[in-house]
Amino acid sequence: MRVGILGTGDVGQTLGAGFAKLGHDVMMGSRDAANPKVREWAKKSGAHASAGTFADAAKFGEVVVLATLWSGTENALRLAGPDNLAGKVLIDATNPLDFSQGMPPRLAVGHTDSGGESVQRWAPRARVVKAFNTVGNAHMIDPQFPGGPPTMFIGGNDADAKKLVTQVSEAWGWEVADLGGIEASRYLEPMCMAWVIYGIRNGSWNHAFKLLRK
Ligand SMILES: NC(=O)c1ccc[n+]([C@@H]2O[C@H](COP(=O)([O-])OP(=O)(O)OC[C@H]3O[C@@H](n4cnc5c(N)ncnc54)[C@H](OP(=O)(O)O)[C@@H]3O)[C@@H](O)[C@H]2O)c1
């Protein structure tokens, strides 16, 4: 499968490497195709990895990951080109964080709308699945916790897209809980804040959510 990554930060690099490790061809996109961060990532990620612009990566991917700073996300999608994302699975790992008042950040949107729903409006023909927003990048691939596999909570409007994201998440060592449509982002994005605030209060970032069932 061909995977496009929109975002050159820790999340883009981690998920990009995770897809390459599964044997997929991955192109990482940036505002600037010559971005040294992307070139370096492509070099160290092996023969399956390449670099380009946001539009190049969106065109390349059958599946595309969105991992951009919230304040730049609408612009990144505009640069990627909504037509290049039409019909594609778009994994939205962003969180709508507003850092303008300092730490901890606030959610820039919520209750009756969400980042995930905004992304779906900005890329209306993409099959957006909110996922990978409730854990730090260090534990996204092959998470190792004494309590067993943590739970990746997801939401999106397209059942086949969620099936694909479930398969990929399971291949990376997660179990998956599907919370329904993309409006589930209204609950998944505050979950990110619970994860962040627990980390700040405890000075540790080695935690993940798990849904216990019986
Ligand atoms: N860090 C984590 O562990 C973690 C975990 C879960 C979810 N998240 C969420 O995942 C997303 C990515 O986080 P991150 O820490 O990997 O990276 P980040 O530093 O939040 O974002 C980096 C990316 O944002 C792009 N960007 C910044 N301003 C832009 C603008 N004005 N227009 C277009 N693009 C712009 C950058 O483009 P260039 O490449 O061109 O510079 C870069 O690709 C965030 O929404 C974050 O909240 C993060």
The ligand as an SDF file (V2000), in Angstrom:
LIG
                    3D

 48 52  0  0  0  0  0  0  0  0999 V2000
    3.5120   14.8020   19.7220 N   0  0  0  0  0  0  0  0  0  0  0  0
    2.7560   13.7800   20.1110 C   0  0  0  0  0  0  0  0  0  0  0  0
    3.2110   12.8490   20.7840 O   0  0  0  0  0  0  0  0  0  0  0  0
    1.3010   13.7610   19.7050 C   0  0  0  0  0  0  0  0  0  0  0  0
    0.5000   12.6700   20.0710 C   0  0  0  0  0  0  0  0  0  0  0  0
   -0.8210   12.6010   19.5950 C   0  0  0  0  0  0  0  0  0  0  0  0
   -1.3090   13.6110   18.7700 C   0  0  0  0  0  0  0  0  0  0  0  0
   -0.5000   14.6820   18.4530 N   0  0  0  0  0  0  0  0  0  0  0  0
   -1.0180   15.6970   17.5340 C   0  0  0  0  0  0  0  0  0  0  0  0
   -0.4490   15.3910   16.2630 O   0  0  0  0  0  0  0  0  0  0  0  0
   -0.1890   16.5890   15.5210 C   0  0  0  0  0  0  0  0  0  0  0  0
    1.2860   16.6100   15.1180 C   0  0  0  0  0  0  0  0  0  0  0  0
    2.1010   16.7340   16.2610 O   0  0  0  0  0  0  0  0  0  0  0  0
    3.6970   16.7050   16.1600 P   0  0  0  0  0  0  0  0  0  0  0  0
    4.1930   16.9560   17.5220 O   0  0  0  0  0  0  0  0  0  0  0  0
    4.1290   15.4960   15.4320 O   0  0  0  0  0  0  0  0  0  0  0  0
    4.0750   17.8900   15.1780 O   0  0  0  0  0  0  0  0  0  0  0  0
    3.7800   19.4740   15.1940 P   0  0  0  0  0  0  0  0  0  0  0  0
    5.0340   20.1720   15.5280 O   0  0  0  0  0  0  0  0  0  0  0  0
    2.5680   19.7640   16.0180 O   0  0  0  0  0  0  0  0  0  0  0  0
    3.4130   19.7310   13.6410 O   0  0  0  0  0  0  0  0  0  0  0  0
    4.4000   19.7250   12.6730 C   0  0  0  0  0  0  0  0  0  0  0  0
    3.8010   19.8390   11.3030 C   0  0  0  0  0  0  0  0  0  0  0  0
    2.8610   20.9190   11.2400 O   0  0  0  0  0  0  0  0  0  0  0  0
    3.1080   21.6210   10.0150 C   0  0  0  0  0  0  0  0  0  0  0  0
    2.7160   23.0290   10.1270 N   0  0  0  0  0  0  0  0  0  0  0  0
    2.9940   23.8980   11.1320 C   0  0  0  0  0  0  0  0  0  0  0  0
    2.4890   25.1120   10.8470 N   0  0  0  0  0  0  0  0  0  0  0  0
    1.9020   25.0140    9.6260 C   0  0  0  0  0  0  0  0  0  0  0  0
    1.2100   25.9350    8.7870 C   0  0  0  0  0  0  0  0  0  0  0  0
    1.0180   27.2270    9.1230 N   0  0  0  0  0  0  0  0  0  0  0  0
    0.7290   25.4810    7.6060 N   0  0  0  0  0  0  0  0  0  0  0  0
    0.9120   24.1930    7.2140 C   0  0  0  0  0  0  0  0  0  0  0  0
    1.5630   23.2780    7.9850 N   0  0  0  0  0  0  0  0  0  0  0  0
    2.0490   23.6830    9.1660 C   0  0  0  0  0  0  0  0  0  0  0  0
    4.6160   21.5080    9.8190 C   0  0  0  0  0  0  0  0  0  0  0  0
    4.9000   21.7260    8.4520 O   0  0  0  0  0  0  0  0  0  0  0  0
    6.4090   21.7230    7.8790 P   0  0  0  0  0  0  0  0  0  0  0  0
    6.7850   20.2890    7.7530 O   0  0  0  0  0  0  0  0  0  0  0  0
    6.2800   22.4130    6.5890 O   0  0  0  0  0  0  0  0  0  0  0  0
    7.2420   22.4620    8.8960 O   0  0  0  0  0  0  0  0  0  0  0  0
    4.8750   20.0910   10.2550 C   0  0  0  0  0  0  0  0  0  0  0  0
    4.7280   19.2000    9.1810 O   0  0  0  0  0  0  0  0  0  0  0  0
   -0.6040   17.7530   16.4290 C   0  0  0  0  0  0  0  0  0  0  0  0
   -1.9140   18.1510   16.0650 O   0  0  0  0  0  0  0  0  0  0  0  0
   -0.5880   17.1330   17.8220 C   0  0  0  0  0  0  0  0  0  0  0  0
   -1.4860   17.7590   18.7140 O   0  0  0  0  0  0  0  0  0  0  0  0
    0.7780   14.7700   18.8970 C   0  0  0  0  0  0  0  0  0  0  0  0
  1  2  1  0
  2  3  2  0
  2  4  1  0
  4  5  1  0
  4 48  2  0
  5  6  2  0
  6  7  1  0
  7  8  2  0
  8  9  1  0
  8 48  1  0
  9 10  1  0
  9 46  1  0
 10 11  1  0
 11 12  1  0
 11 44  1  0
 12 13  1  0
 13 14  1  0
 14 15  2  0
 14 16  1  0
 14 17  1  0
 17 18  1  0
 18 19  2  0
 18 20  1  0
 18 21  1  0
 21 22  1  0
 22 23  1  0
 23 24  1  0
 23 42  1  0
 24 25  1  0
 25 26  1  0
 25 36  1  0
 26 27  1  0
 26 35  1  0
 27 28  2  0
 28 29  1  0
 29 30  1  0
 29 35  2  0
 30 31  1  0
 30 32  2  0
 32 33  1  0
 33 34  2  0
 34 35  1  0
 36 37  1  0
 36 42  1  0
 37 38  1  0
 38 39  2  0
 38 40  1  0
 38 41  1  0
 42 43  1  0
 44 45  1  0
 44 46  1  0
 46 47  1  0
M  CHG  2   8   1  16  -1
M  END
$$$$
